[in-house]
Amino acid sequence: MRLSTVRTPRRNIWEGHASMVTEMRNDLPCKPDAIFCSVGGGGLLGGIIIGCKNVGWEDGKCTIFGVRWPEIESILHSVSPDYCVGNRRT
């Protein structure tokens, strides 16, 4: 059976995650050199990117590192047209 991927706008999720960067700006004495985040489907990473833009950290001096466990391939599958992430049918 061939499955198709349904992509929906994630803007509201990204904006929620972006608020963490605003909190970091308010709590830290200076801009961090780097931010590390886990990457599964990309929502957290997208939010951090938006958050950095919102607080003026998009100047390239704050590097964002996306990390994932080798066993987790959902970000790869989420961009594949032949794989459905989430409600998987067998």
Stockholm file with secondary structure:
# STOCKHOLM 1.0

chainA/1-90         MRLSTVRTPRRNIWEGHASMVTEMRNDLPCKPDAIFCSVGGGGLLGGIIIGCKNVGWEDGKCTIFGVRWPEIESILHSVSPDYCVGNRRT
#=GR chainA/1-90 SS CCCCCCCCCCHHHHHHHHHHHHHHHHHSSSCCSEEEEECSSSHHHHHHHHHHHHTTCCSSSSEEEEECCTTCCHHHHHTCTTCCCSSCCC
#=GC SS_cons        CCCCCCCCCCHHHHHHHHHHHHHHHHHSSSCCSEEEEECSSSHHHHHHHHHHHHTTCCSSSSEEEEECCTTCCHHHHHTCTTCCCSSCCC
//
